Amino acid sequence: MAIVDKRLAPKIFRHSIMIIGILLVFFPIYISFVASTHPLRALTGSRIIPLLPGGLFFENYGAALLQGAKTTIGSSTVSALRMLQNSLIMAVGITVGKIVFSLLGAFALVYFKFPGKSFFFWLIFITLMLPVEVRILPTYKVVSDLNLLNSYAGLILPAIVSATATFLFRQFFMSVPDELAEAAKLDGAGPLTFFRLVLIPVTQTAIAAMIVIQFIYGWNQYLWPLLITTEPQFQTILIGIRRMLAVGDAQAEWHIIMATTIIAMTPPVAIIIAMQKQFVAGMTEMDK
């Protein structure tokens, strides 16, 4: 019994710490959900925040999706559905662009011999050390000169190259046995055929992991969309939530804001839940 108790006590302690951590993280999300199901007067007319869901779930979420907050100052009202569409287009565009260009870049760095290959690899790697703030103004100037402000192309194109994904795919390709490339060459397969029919299938788990990472990265973009989107029809959902709070002396529609916040969390959570097994498998294989 003493041995069992000694083994059980650390396990109970670890699980208790884990449960407390989960509750601390989940509690603000729960409060946001509860607030999104109550009328505005229930949130502003009392100092005590309701702790149980109200009965206006469909009304509040319908208003958020189709109308948006009516007290926004400085811009027209934009529905959460429109902002959700903009965020999805940006996140999917960034994800697809980063993965395609990173795969091609890693393929060239591993399987092709050309002068300065190591130099170009380290040049790509060094860009990881440059903070976003260093390159934000030159990027804005280029996008502005190309007349890409307030456009989906302006939101997506500056972010479709990823040094991190290129580096991870390069490391994964280096772990692929050379016999596969030699066998493909003997069968008469060209470089692109080998890339498409051999490398892509064996890299599926790594690609799935990068899809999750890059989608969340694209979805959470705030500074860049804030700079280049001045027209309401192109604002993303994160920018929209921030502008819903800019009401001056008026009363913010907290029930609509909280409903929009819960809606904004839904796509990243859905991606993680749907691809969690592939994500874990891909990250494990890339670490080998």
Backbone as CSV, one residue per row, in Angstrom:
resi,resn,N_x,N_y,N_z,CA_x,CA_y,CA_z,C_x,C_y,C_z
1,MET,0.828,-1.204,0.000,0.000,0.000,0.000,0.856,1.244,0.000
2,ALA,1.969,1.206,0.749,2.857,2.377,0.819,3.437,2.686,-0.551
3,ILE,3.811,1.601,-1.306,4.384,1.795,-2.635,3.335,2.403,-3.573
4,VAL,2.088,1.895,-3.468,1.016,2.416,-4.308,0.760,3.882,-4.013
5,ASP,0.771,4.246,-2.710,0.527,5.636,-2.326,1.624,6.554,-2.835
6,LYS,2.866,6.084,-2.756,3.979,6.906,-3.241,3.880,7.141,-4.743
7,ARG,3.397,6.168,-5.470,3.254,6.332,-6.913,2.016,7.148,-7.270
8,LEU,0.972,7.023,-6.446,-0.281,7.684,-6.756,-0.236,9.181,-6.451
9,ALA,0.476,9.555,-5.404,0.488,10.966,-4.992,1.045,11.896,-6.071
10,PRO,2.202,11.589,-6.687,2.682,12.480,-7.755,1.729,12.561,-8.936
11,LYS,1.066,11.423,-9.256,0.127,11.429,-10.379,-1.064,12.329,-10.075
12,ILE,-1.583,12.252,-8.852,-2.706,13.109,-8.464,-2.286,14.574,-8.503
13,PHE,-1.076,14.860,-8.040,-0.587,16.252,-8.045,-0.463,16.779,-9.473
14,ARG,0.115,15.974,-10.367,0.269,16.411,-11.761,-1.076,16.651,-12.428
15,HIS,-2.020,15.727,-12.203,-3.338,15.880,-12.810,-4.080,17.075,-12.230
16,SER,-3.887,17.338,-10.946,-4.542,18.497,-10.329,-4.028,19.790,-10.939
17,ILE,-2.706,19.889,-11.115,-2.119,21.077,-11.736,-2.634,21.233,-13.163
18,MET,-2.732,20.109,-13.887,-3.222,20.155,-15.267,-4.672,20.619,-15.324
19,ILE,-5.513,20.103,-14.435,-6.932,20.482,-14.417,-7.086,21.959,-14.061
20,ILE,-6.304,22.436,-13.093,-6.368,23.855,-12.714,-5.950,24.736,-13.894
21,GLY,-4.888,24.327,-14.603,-4.447,25.091,-15.767,-5.506,25.142,-16.846
22,ILE,-6.162,23.993,-17.118,-7.220,23.946,-18.127,-8.377,24.856,-17.741
23,LEU,-8.758,24.838,-16.462,-9.856,25.694,-16.007,-9.506,27.176,-16.133
24,LEU,-8.254,27.527,-15.814,-7.834,28.927,-15.929,-7.867,29.409,-17.373
25,VAL,-7.490,28.526,-18.305,-7.517,28.896,-19.723,-8.947,28.923,-20.249
26,PHE,-9.763,27.982,-19.829,-11.117,27.844,-20.373,-12.098,28.859,-19.792
27,PHE,-11.849,29.341,-18.575,-12.814,30.205,-17.908,-13.117,31.487,-18.690
28,PRO,-12.111,32.238,-19.183,-12.446,33.433,-19.978,-13.250,33.110,-21.232
29,ILE,-12.969,31.966,-21.868,-13.740,31.565,-23.049,-15.187,31.281,-22.655
30,TYR,-15.362,30.625,-21.520,-16.720,30.333,-21.041,-17.481,31.609,-20.733
31,ILE,-16.826,32.573,-20.081,-17.477,33.843,-19.760,-17.862,34.581,-21.043
32,SER,-16.986,34.523,-22.053,-17.305,35.164,-23.336,-18.538,34.515,-23.958
33,PHE,-18.602,33.186,-23.903,-19.767,32.490,-24.456,-21.038,32.851,-23.690
34,VAL,-20.950,32.878,-22.361,-22.118,33.237,-21.552,-22.584,34.648,-21.886
35,ALA,-21.637,35.592,-21.989,-21.993,36.978,-22.299,-22.639,37.097,-23.678
36,SER,-22.260,36.202,-24.592,-22.815,36.271,-25.944,-24.242,35.755,-26.032
37,THR,-24.764,35.204,-24.950,-26.127,34.664,-24.970,-27.096,35.480,-24.121
38,HIS,-26.646,36.643,-23.601,-27.485,37.492,-22.764,-27.787,38.802,-23.482
39,PRO,-28.846,39.504,-23.088,-29.071,40.850,-23.624,-28.042,41.822,-23.073
40,LEU,-27.889,42.944,-23.753,-26.878,43.923,-23.344,-27.124,44.436,-21.938
41,ARG,-28.379,44.652,-21.550,-28.666,45.200,-20.223,-28.231,44.261,-19.102
42,ALA,-28.203,42.954,-19.382,-27.758,42.009,-18.356,-26.261,42.111,-18.113
43,LEU,-25.510,42.613,-19.103,-24.054,42.731,-18.969,-23.632,44.090,-18.446
44,THR,-24.452,45.112,-18.676,-24.080,46.475,-18.275,-24.894,47.001,-17.103
45,GLY,-26.020,46.366,-16.808,-26.880,46.885,-15.749,-26.537,46.374,-14.372
46,SER,-25.560,45.488,-14.262,-25.185,44.928,-12.966,-23.682,44.718,-12.918
47,ARG,-23.146,44.802,-11.720,-21.710,44.568,-11.555,-21.366,43.089,-11.583
48,ILE,-22.372,42.254,-11.420,-22.153,40.808,-11.392,-22.370,40.249,-12.793
49,ILE,-21.346,39.610,-13.354,-21.456,39.007,-14.683,-22.209,37.681,-14.558
50,PRO,-23.182,37.436,-15.404,-23.887,36.142,-15.347,-22.915,34.983,-15.557
51,LEU,-23.157,33.908,-14.842,-22.296,32.731,-14.940,-22.967,31.574,-15.663
52,LEU,-24.242,31.742,-16.007,-24.962,30.707,-16.736,-25.436,31.269,-18.073
53,PRO,-25.464,30.450,-19.116,-25.902,30.940,-20.435,-27.326,31.481,-20.394
54,GLY,-27.568,32.489,-21.243,-28.901,33.065,-21.348,-29.692,32.427,-22.477
55,GLY,-30.790,33.069,-22.837,-31.683,32.483,-23.831,-31.653,33.164,-25.181
56,LEU,-30.634,33.997,-25.435,-30.577,34.739,-26.693,-29.439,34.262,-27.595
57,PHE,-29.155,32.980,-27.551,-28.051,32.450,-28.351,-28.284,32.703,-29.842
58,PHE,-29.422,32.284,-30.351,-29.678,32.406,-31.788,-29.851,33.856,-32.207
59,GLU,-30.495,34.668,-31.366,-30.694,36.073,-31.705,-29.375,36.823,-31.779
60,ASN,-28.518,36.636,-30.754,-27.249,37.373,-30.717,-26.287,36.913,-31.802
61,TYR,-26.198,35.610,-32.002,-25.279,35.115,-33.031,-25.804,35.420,-34.429
62,GLY,-27.110,35.419,-34.608,-27.674,35.816,-35.892,-27.398,37.286,-36.185
63,ALA,-27.534,38.138,-35.160,-27.243,39.561,-35.338,-25.760,39.787,-35.623
64,ALA,-24.894,39.048,-34.953,-23.449,39.205,-35.186,-23.076,38.756,-36.595
65,LEU,-23.622,37.625,-37.033,-23.271,37.098,-38.347,-23.804,37.950,-39.489
66,LEU,-25.009,38.479,-39.340,-25.671,39.143,-40.462,-25.619,40.666,-40.396
67,GLN,-25.452,41.244,-39.192,-25.502,42.697,-39.051,-24.217,43.294,-38.504
68,GLY,-23.665,42.694,-37.464,-22.497,43.261,-36.799,-22.913,44.259,-35.738
69,ALA,-21.922,44.809,-35.040,-22.203,45.805,-34.008,-22.606,47.121,-34.652
70,LYS,-23.646,47.758,-34.141,-24.174,48.977,-34.744,-23.524,50.247,-34.193
71,THR,-22.664,50.114,-33.222,-22.103,51.299,-32.583,-20.681,51.576,-33.023
72,THR,-20.221,50.911,-34.057,-18.861,51.111,-34.527,-18.695,52.524,-35.062
73,ILE,-17.629,53.203,-34.638,-17.344,54.564,-35.064,-16.181,54.554,-36.042
74,GLY,-16.262,55.379,-37.059,-15.153,55.537,-38.001,-15.217,54.617,-39.192
75,SER,-16.166,53.708,-39.232,-16.315,52.826,-40.392,-17.737,52.302,-40.434
76,SER,-18.132,51.794,-41.581,-19.465,51.228,-41.717,-19.540,49.901,-40.969
77,THR,-20.772,49.548,-40.600,-20.964,48.279,-39.917,-20.703,47.119,-40.869
78,VAL,-19.912,46.169,-40.416,-19.586,44.992,-41.218,-20.024,43.764,-40.437
79,SER,-20.711,42.857,-41.092,-21.174,41.646,-40.416,-20.011,40.700,-40.166
80,ALA,-20.187,39.858,-39.141,-19.156,38.872,-38.838,-18.997,37.882,-39.984
81,LEU,-20.079,37.638,-40.722,-19.992,36.712,-41.852,-19.033,37.230,-42.913
82,ARG,-19.109,38.523,-43.201,-18.195,39.123,-44.179,-16.758,39.108,-43.676
83,MET,-16.567,39.470,-42.411,-15.214,39.471,-41.843,-14.660,38.056,-41.761
84,LEU,-15.534,37.096,-41.476,-15.114,35.700,-41.433,-14.653,35.241,-42.806
85,GLN,-15.369,35.660,-43.845,-14.972,35.335,-45.212,-13.607,35.924,-45.541
86,ASN,-13.363,37.179,-45.170,-12.072,37.811,-45.431,-10.943,37.089,-44.707
87,SER,-11.180,36.743,-43.443,-10.145,36.045,-42.673,-9.862,34.663,-43.247
88,LEU,-10.908,33.960,-43.690,-10.715,32.634,-44.281,-9.934,32.717,-45.590
89,ILE,-10.275,33.694,-46.431,-9.551,33.855,-47.693,-8.078,34.143,-47.418
90,MET,-7.801,35.035,-46.461,-6.423,35.379,-46.142,-5.676,34.182,-45.546
91,ALA,-6.293,33.498,-44.585,-5.624,32.384,-43.918,-5.364,31.228,-44.882
92,VAL,-6.351,30.886,-45.707,-6.172,29.791,-46.668,-5.141,30.164,-47.729
93,GLY,-5.195,31.416,-48.218,-4.215,31.864,-49.207,-2.794,31.824,-48.669
94,ILE,-2.613,32.312,-47.445,-1.287,32.292,-46.829,-0.827,30.854,-46.613
95,THR,-1.716,29.989,-46.149,-1.351,28.593,-45.880,-0.917,27.881,-47.160
96,VAL,-1.727,27.984,-48.204,-1.402,27.320,-49.470,-0.116,27.885,-50.054
97,GLY,0.027,29.209,-50.062,1.239,29.827,-50.613,2.495,29.423,-49.870
98,LYS,2.445,29.457,-48.553,3.621,29.101,-47.761,4.029,27.650,-47.997
99,ILE,3.065,26.753,-48.025,3.394,25.338,-48.180,3.942,25.060,-49.577
100,VAL,3.311,25.626,-50.612,3.773,25.383,-51.989,5.186,25.915,-52.193
101,PHE,5.424,27.158,-51.831,6.741,27.753,-52.033,7.796,27.108,-51.135
102,SER,7.413,26.727,-49.922,8.370,26.092,-49.013,8.754,24.705,-49.511
103,LEU,7.776,23.951,-50.019,8.077,22.630,-50.572,9.021,22.735,-51.764
104,LEU,8.736,23.665,-52.670,9.592,23.827,-53.848,10.982,24.316,-53.454
105,GLY,11.048,25.247,-52.505,12.355,25.738,-52.064,13.180,24.659,-51.387
106,ALA,12.536,23.877,-50.506,13.250,22.794,-49.836,13.686,21.725,-50.828
107,PHE,12.844,21.434,-51.811,13.188,20.456,-52.848,14.431,20.903,-53.619
108,ALA,14.494,22.169,-53.982,15.653,22.682,-54.713,16.911,22.644,-53.852
109,LEU,16.779,22.976,-52.566,17.948,23.016,-51.692,18.517,21.629,-51.411
110,VAL,17.691,20.608,-51.460,18.154,19.257,-51.109,18.573,18.465,-52.344
111,TYR,17.814,18.558,-53.431,18.021,17.642,-54.546,18.686,18.264,-55.769
112,PHE,18.993,19.546,-55.732,19.665,20.182,-56.865,21.018,20.732,-56.420
113,LYS,21.975,20.658,-57.324,23.288,21.230,-57.068,23.457,22.481,-57.933
114,PHE,23.740,23.597,-57.284,23.944,24.856,-58.007,24.875,25.734,-57.179
115,PRO,25.581,26.641,-57.817,26.533,27.497,-57.095,25.824,28.343,-56.035
116,GLY,26.430,28.382,-54.856,25.886,29.208,-53.781,24.704,28.609,-53.067
117,LYS,24.546,27.265,-53.151,23.390,26.643,-52.507,23.401,26.861,-50.992
118,SER,24.555,26.671,-50.381,24.651,26.893,-48.933,24.412,28.351,-48.575
119,PHE,24.913,29.255,-49.423,24.713,30.689,-49.173,23.232,31.037,-49.186
120,PHE,22.498,30.528,-50.165,21.068,30.843,-50.258,20.290,30.220,-49.101
121,PHE,20.713,29.029,-48.679,20.042,28.418,-47.535,20.209,29.279,-46.287
122,TRP,21.434,29.701,-46.015,21.671,30.522,-44.828,21.037,31.899,-44.973
123,LEU,20.928,32.392,-46.192,20.238,33.663,-46.415,18.765,33.536,-46.039
124,ILE,18.164,32.412,-46.429,16.768,32.163,-46.039,16.659,32.005,-44.528
125,PHE,17.612,31.298,-43.940,17.571,31.037,-42.503,17.734,32.324,-41.702
126,ILE,18.564,33.242,-42.180,18.824,34.494,-41.449,17.560,35.349,-41.370
127,THR,16.668,35.213,-42.355,15.441,36.009,-42.307,14.583,35.692,-41.085
128,LEU,14.802,34.525,-40.465,14.086,34.202,-39.237,14.454,35.149,-38.105
129,MET,15.646,35.750,-38.179,16.116,36.635,-37.112,15.625,38.065,-37.278
130,LEU,14.967,38.359,-38.405,14.474,39.713,-38.644,13.052,39.838,-38.108
131,PRO,12.816,40.713,-37.153,11.448,40.891,-36.658,10.549,41.512,-37.712
132,VAL,9.258,41.312,-37.546,8.290,41.819,-38.519,8.394,43.334,-38.645
133,GLU,8.647,44.020,-37.534,8.685,45.481,-37.539,9.789,46.029,-38.442
134,VAL,10.864,45.263,-38.652,11.977,45.734,-39.479,11.569,45.810,-40.944
135,ARG,10.778,44.850,-41.411,10.433,44.791,-42.825,9.017,45.255,-43.134
136,ILE,8.290,45.752,-42.133,6.897,46.116,-42.370,6.786,47.361,-43.247
137,LEU,7.633,48.361,-43.045,7.553,49.585,-43.848,7.980,49.365,-45.299
138,PRO,9.123,48.684,-45.564,9.444,48.395,-46.974,8.372,47.569,-47.669
139,THR,7.803,46.605,-46.952,6.744,45.787,-47.554,5.515,46.628,-47.869
140,TYR,5.157,47.515,-46.952,4.008,48.390,-47.195,4.245,49.285,-48.411
141,LYS,5.490,49.809,-48.548,5.811,50.675,-49.685,5.664,49.906,-51.007
142,VAL,6.145,48.667,-51.038,6.040,47.864,-52.259,4.577,47.584,-52.588
143,VAL,3.805,47.168,-51.583,2.394,46.862,-51.805,1.637,48.109,-52.250
144,SER,1.960,49.244,-51.668,1.301,50.497,-52.049,1.645,50.880,-53.484
145,ASP,2.910,50.740,-53.867,3.325,51.081,-55.236,2.674,50.164,-56.268
146,LEU,2.353,48.940,-55.859,1.703,47.990,-56.772,0.181,48.108,-56.748
147,ASN,-0.344,49.099,-56.003,-1.787,49.328,-55.893,-2.527,48.100,-55.365
148,LEU,-1.939,47.479,-54.346,-2.543,46.286,-53.756,-3.163,46.553,-52.393
149,LEU,-3.237,47.826,-51.983,-3.910,48.143,-50.731,-5.402,47.840,-50.873
150,ASN,-6.012,47.419,-49.763,-7.436,47.058,-49.775,-7.738,46.012,-50.845
151,SER,-6.984,44.931,-50.807,-7.206,43.831,-51.737,-6.782,42.530,-51.071
152,TYR,-7.317,41.423,-51.548,-6.924,40.119,-51.019,-5.473,39.805,-51.390
153,ALA,-5.052,40.236,-52.574,-3.662,40.016,-52.973,-2.703,40.731,-52.021
154,GLY,-3.051,41.941,-51.617,-2.210,42.670,-50.673,-2.152,42.011,-49.319
155,LEU,-3.238,41.378,-48.915,-3.257,40.670,-47.631,-2.428,39.393,-47.664
156,ILE,-2.420,38.719,-48.822,-1.848,37.372,-48.889,-0.403,37.356,-49.381
157,LEU,-0.109,38.042,-50.477,1.178,37.892,-51.151,2.400,38.178,-50.270
158,PRO,2.404,39.232,-49.436,3.605,39.483,-48.628,3.897,38.406,-47.583
159,ALA,2.931,37.509,-47.351,3.110,36.524,-46.276,3.182,35.093,-46.777
160,ILE,3.351,34.880,-48.095,3.285,33.503,-48.611,4.645,32.819,-48.647
161,VAL,5.691,33.484,-48.185,7.015,32.855,-48.136,7.377,32.640,-46.668
162,SER,7.782,31.441,-46.334,8.073,31.096,-44.945,9.439,30.434,-44.835
163,ALA,10.357,31.081,-44.141,11.669,30.481,-43.909,11.552,29.287,-42.964
164,THR,10.647,29.373,-42.004,10.471,28.272,-41.048,10.007,27.002,-41.752
165,ALA,8.983,27.119,-42.592,8.481,25.941,-43.303,9.524,25.398,-44.264
166,THR,10.257,26.284,-44.940,11.313,25.835,-45.850,12.373,25.043,-45.099
167,PHE,12.775,25.545,-43.943,13.786,24.858,-43.133,13.273,23.492,-42.668
168,LEU,12.038,23.419,-42.195,11.501,22.150,-41.698,11.331,21.127,-42.816
169,PHE,10.851,21.576,-43.973,10.723,20.651,-45.102,12.090,20.193,-45.593
170,ARG,13.065,21.093,-45.562,14.428,20.707,-45.966,14.951,19.609,-45.051
171,GLN,14.763,19.764,-43.751,15.222,18.741,-42.811,14.494,17.428,-43.043
172,PHE,13.207,17.498,-43.367,12.448,16.272,-43.618,12.929,15.596,-44.896
173,PHE,13.165,16.364,-45.953,13.642,15.788,-47.217,15.011,15.135,-47.055
174,MET,15.841,15.710,-46.198,17.172,15.141,-45.972,17.100,13.783,-45.282
175,SER,15.974,13.509,-44.601,15.818,12.207,-43.947,15.234,11.149,-44.883
176,VAL,14.802,11.553,-46.074,14.270,10.593,-47.052,15.433,9.804,-47.650
177,PRO,15.357,8.484,-47.697,16.477,7.685,-48.225,16.826,8.052,-49.670
178,ASP,18.122,8.107,-49.958,18.574,8.420,-51.322,18.151,7.362,-52.331
179,GLU,17.891,6.137,-51.833,17.480,5.067,-52.742,16.181,5.394,-53.476
180,LEU,15.310,6.192,-52.846,14.067,6.554,-53.512,14.334,7.425,-54.743
181,ALA,15.244,8.371,-54.604,15.587,9.234,-55.743,16.277,8.431,-56.836
182,GLU,17.159,7.506,-56.429,17.860,6.697,-57.421,16.894,5.764,-58.148
183,ALA,15.961,5.177,-57.426,14.974,4.287,-58.053,14.082,5.063,-59.020
184,ALA,13.691,6.265,-58.626,12.861,7.081,-59.519,13.625,7.463,-60.771
185,LYS,14.911,7.745,-60.631,15.730,8.110,-61.794,15.876,6.922,-62.737
186,LEU,16.052,5.719,-62.167,16.160,4.525,-63.001,14.858,4.244,-63.758
187,ASP,13.735,4.597,-63.147,12.445,4.396,-63.805,12.138,5.481,-64.826
188,GLY,13.054,6.438,-64.989,12.864,7.490,-65.976,12.053,8.677,-65.494
189,ALA,11.856,8.787,-64.182,11.087,9.904,-63.643,11.949,11.162,-63.609
190,GLY,11.405,12.268,-64.060,12.094,13.540,-63.992,11.986,14.147,-62.601
191,PRO,12.622,15.290,-62.365,12.592,15.924,-61.038,11.181,16.229,-60.546
192,LEU,10.342,16.824,-61.390,8.990,17.169,-60.963,8.128,15.929,-60.750
193,THR,8.361,14.891,-61.552,7.624,13.639,-61.345,8.005,13.012,-60.020
194,PHE,9.306,12.990,-59.717,9.769,12.480,-58.424,9.190,13.307,-57.275
195,PHE,9.168,14.617,-57.446,8.625,15.508,-56.424,7.137,15.252,-56.203
196,ARG,6.392,15.079,-57.288,4.941,14.953,-57.197,4.489,13.563,-56.755
197,LEU,5.159,12.510,-57.268,4.683,11.149,-57.021,5.381,10.448,-55.866
198,VAL,6.545,10.955,-55.462,7.290,10.287,-54.386,7.381,11.165,-53.144
199,LEU,7.935,12.363,-53.307,8.176,13.200,-52.132,6.888,13.677,-51.474
200,ILE,5.940,14.148,-52.271,4.702,14.671,-51.689,3.959,13.607,-50.876
201,PRO,3.790,12.375,-51.399,3.102,11.356,-50.583,3.809,11.044,-49.265
202,VAL,5.157,10.961,-49.273,5.852,10.627,-48.030,5.931,11.821,-47.089
203,THR,5.544,13.008,-47.556,5.614,14.217,-46.737,4.232,14.644,-46.264
204,GLN,3.240,13.812,-46.430,1.872,14.215,-46.118,1.688,14.601,-44.656
205,THR,2.289,13.849,-43.746,2.116,14.175,-42.329,2.793,15.504,-41.984
206,ALA,3.968,15.738,-42.563,4.639,17.014,-42.330,3.843,18.172,-42.923
207,ILE,3.256,17.956,-44.099,2.422,18.988,-44.727,1.200,19.269,-43.856
208,ALA,0.598,18.220,-43.307,-0.566,18.408,-42.441,-0.214,19.235,-41.213
209,ALA,0.950,18.974,-40.629,1.391,19.756,-39.470,1.579,21.220,-39.843
210,MET,2.181,21.468,-41.014,2.404,22.839,-41.449,1.086,23.529,-41.801
211,ILE,0.101,22.790,-42.286,-1.210,23.385,-42.565,-1.807,23.962,-41.291
212,VAL,-1.737,23.211,-40.206,-2.275,23.696,-38.931,-1.522,24.935,-38.467
213,ILE,-0.190,24.876,-38.494,0.626,25.999,-38.015,0.393,27.243,-38.858
214,GLN,0.443,27.090,-40.171,0.347,28.255,-41.053,-1.073,28.816,-41.103
215,PHE,-2.092,27.972,-40.978,-3.458,28.482,-40.956,-3.677,29.351,-39.726
216,ILE,-3.226,28.877,-38.582,-3.379,29.683,-37.360,-2.572,30.961,-37.456
217,TYR,-1.364,30.879,-38.049,-0.554,32.079,-38.260,-1.292,33.089,-39.139
218,GLY,-1.856,32.615,-40.241,-2.576,33.508,-41.139,-3.847,34.057,-40.507
219,TRP,-4.550,33.227,-39.760,-5.790,33.661,-39.130,-5.522,34.740,-38.070
220,ASN,-4.428,34.641,-37.364,-4.129,35.566,-36.263,-3.398,36.832,-36.713
221,GLN,-3.236,37.023,-38.009,-2.585,38.243,-38.486,-3.394,39.467,-38.064
222,TYR,-2.701,40.446,-37.475,-3.383,41.655,-37.017,-2.717,42.926,-37.549
223,LEU,-1.397,43.037,-37.377,-0.707,44.277,-37.738,-0.792,44.560,-39.232
224,TRP,-0.501,43.549,-40.063,-0.495,43.772,-41.509,-1.888,44.116,-42.048
225,PRO,-2.949,43.362,-41.724,-4.282,43.780,-42.178,-4.690,45.153,-41.657
226,LEU,-4.252,45.491,-40.449,-4.587,46.807,-39.893,-3.980,47.927,-40.720
227,LEU,-2.789,47.683,-41.273,-2.102,48.718,-42.047,-2.691,48.904,-43.439
228,ILE,-3.048,47.815,-44.104,-3.381,47.940,-45.532,-4.871,47.901,-45.829
229,THR,-5.723,47.661,-44.827,-7.165,47.630,-45.088,-7.810,48.845,-44.429
230,THR,-8.230,49.784,-45.252,-8.964,50.948,-44.768,-10.428,50.900,-45.174
231,GLU,-10.761,50.050,-46.120,-12.148,49.880,-46.539,-12.793,48.750,-45.738
232,PRO,-13.990,48.975,-45.211,-14.623,47.981,-44.331,-14.803,46.606,-44.968
233,GLN,-15.050,46.548,-46.275,-15.349,45.251,-46.893,-14.147,44.324,-46.942
234,PHE,-12.938,44.828,-46.630,-11.753,43.974,-46.626,-11.214,43.709,-45.222
235,GLN,-11.861,44.211,-44.195,-11.316,44.026,-42.857,-11.544,42.590,-42.369
236,THR,-10.555,42.063,-41.676,-10.629,40.708,-41.147,-11.373,40.728,-39.825
237,ILE,-11.659,39.548,-39.313,-12.505,39.478,-38.129,-11.788,39.999,-36.881
238,LEU,-10.465,39.834,-36.810,-9.729,40.378,-35.661,-9.742,41.902,-35.687
239,ILE,-9.575,42.490,-36.860,-9.646,43.943,-36.988,-11.060,44.418,-36.667
240,GLY,-12.059,43.672,-37.116,-13.443,44.043,-36.864,-13.774,44.064,-35.385
241,ILE,-13.278,43.071,-34.643,-13.531,43.041,-33.196,-12.918,44.269,-32.518
242,ARG,-11.703,44.625,-32.943,-11.061,45.809,-32.366,-11.857,47.073,-32.686
243,ARG,-12.372,47.197,-33.890,-13.115,48.397,-34.270,-14.494,48.444,-33.624
244,MET,-15.028,47.292,-33.242,-16.292,47.292,-32.516,-16.173,47.965,-31.153
245,LEU,-14.950,47.981,-30.619,-14.729,48.601,-29.307,-14.512,50.102,-29.401
246,ALA,-14.283,50.612,-30.616,-14.020,52.048,-30.804,-15.333,52.785,-30.933
247,VAL,-16.032,52.940,-29.817,-17.365,53.542,-29.828,-17.387,54.912,-29.164
248,GLY,-16.255,55.398,-28.707,-16.230,56.700,-28.057,-17.030,56.695,-26.771
249,ASP,-17.967,57.637,-26.652,-18.806,57.734,-25.449,-20.038,56.845,-25.512
250,ALA,-20.262,56.197,-26.632,-21.421,55.323,-26.763,-21.183,53.998,-26.028
251,GLN,-22.226,53.232,-25.902,-22.147,51.946,-25.226,-21.801,50.837,-26.223
252,ALA,-20.704,50.146,-25.966,-20.325,49.026,-26.831,-21.347,47.904,-26.702
253,GLU,-21.658,47.275,-27.805,-22.605,46.166,-27.805,-21.859,44.883,-27.439
254,TRP,-21.676,44.684,-26.142,-20.818,43.609,-25.668,-21.352,42.231,-26.029
255,HIS,-22.657,42.080,-26.079,-23.197,40.760,-26.425,-22.864,40.405,-27.874
256,ILE,-22.888,41.390,-28.778,-22.520,41.141,-30.175,-21.008,40.955,-30.304
257,ILE,-20.245,41.738,-29.552,-18.782,41.621,-29.594,-18.342,40.245,-29.106
258,MET,-18.940,39.765,-28.027,-18.581,38.453,-27.497,-19.009,37.335,-28.447
259,ALA,-20.157,37.497,-29.084,-20.581,36.496,-30.069,-19.603,36.458,-31.241
260,THR,-19.172,37.630,-31.692,-18.192,37.688,-32.789,-16.868,37.070,-32.363
261,THR,-16.482,37.276,-31.105,-15.235,36.687,-30.591,-15.293,35.167,-30.596
262,ILE,-16.406,34.613,-30.161,-16.558,33.150,-30.182,-16.544,32.636,-31.618
263,ILE,-17.193,33.354,-32.526,-17.176,32.965,-33.936,-15.755,32.986,-34.480
264,ALA,-14.966,33.985,-34.075,-13.584,34.114,-34.559,-12.709,32.960,-34.098
265,MET,-13.037,32.362,-32.966,-12.233,31.247,-32.457,-12.587,29.911,-33.098
266,THR,-13.731,29.853,-33.751,-14.232,28.576,-34.244,-13.357,27.936,-35.331
267,PRO,-12.971,28.649,-36.419,-12.183,27.991,-37.475,-10.830,27.437,-37.003
268,PRO,-10.004,28.190,-36.234,-8.743,27.582,-35.775,-8.950,26.362,-34.887
269,VAL,-9.947,26.430,-34.005,-10.225,25.282,-33.145,-10.676,24.089,-33.979
270,ALA,-11.495,24.333,-34.990,-11.966,23.246,-35.859,-10.803,22.609,-36.613
271,ILE,-9.872,23.433,-37.100,-8.699,22.900,-37.806,-7.856,22.029,-36.879
272,ILE,-7.644,22.496,-35.667,-6.826,21.732,-34.712,-7.491,20.412,-34.352
273,ILE,-8.786,20.444,-34.099,-9.497,19.215,-33.738,-9.509,18.227,-34.910
274,ALA,-9.745,18.736,-36.112,-9.841,17.861,-37.283,-8.504,17.243,-37.657
275,MET,-7.396,17.945,-37.385,-6.091,17.485,-37.858,-5.103,17.237,-36.723
276,GLN,-5.600,17.008,-35.514,-4.692,16.859,-34.383,-3.786,15.623,-34.515
277,LYS,-4.330,14.523,-35.025,-3.508,13.315,-35.174,-2.415,13.529,-36.210
278,GLN,-2.779,14.112,-37.349,-1.782,14.384,-38.396,-0.756,15.408,-37.912
279,PHE,-1.217,16.378,-37.132,-0.311,17.407,-36.616,0.740,16.793,-35.700
280,VAL,0.310,15.965,-34.766,1.249,15.321,-33.835,2.198,14.403,-34.583
281,ALA,1.661,13.614,-35.530,2.512,12.707,-36.315,3.498,13.488,-37.153
282,GLY,3.061,14.573,-37.763,3.959,15.374,-38.603,5.064,16.031,-37.803
283,MET,4.745,16.599,-36.649,5.769,17.230,-35.822,6.746,16.204,-35.285
284,THR,6.258,14.995,-34.986,7.142,13.930,-34.485,8.115,13.505,-35.570
285,GLU,7.626,13.342,-36.790,8.507,12.918,-37.886,9.516,13.998,-38.255
286,MET,9.124,15.272,-38.194,10.045,16.349,-38.536,11.139,16.515,-37.493
287,ASP,10.873,16.043,-36.264,11.872,16.152,-35.208,12.922,15.049,-35.294
288,LYS,12.676,14.030,-36.109,13.615,12.906,-36.168,14.868,13.292,-36.933
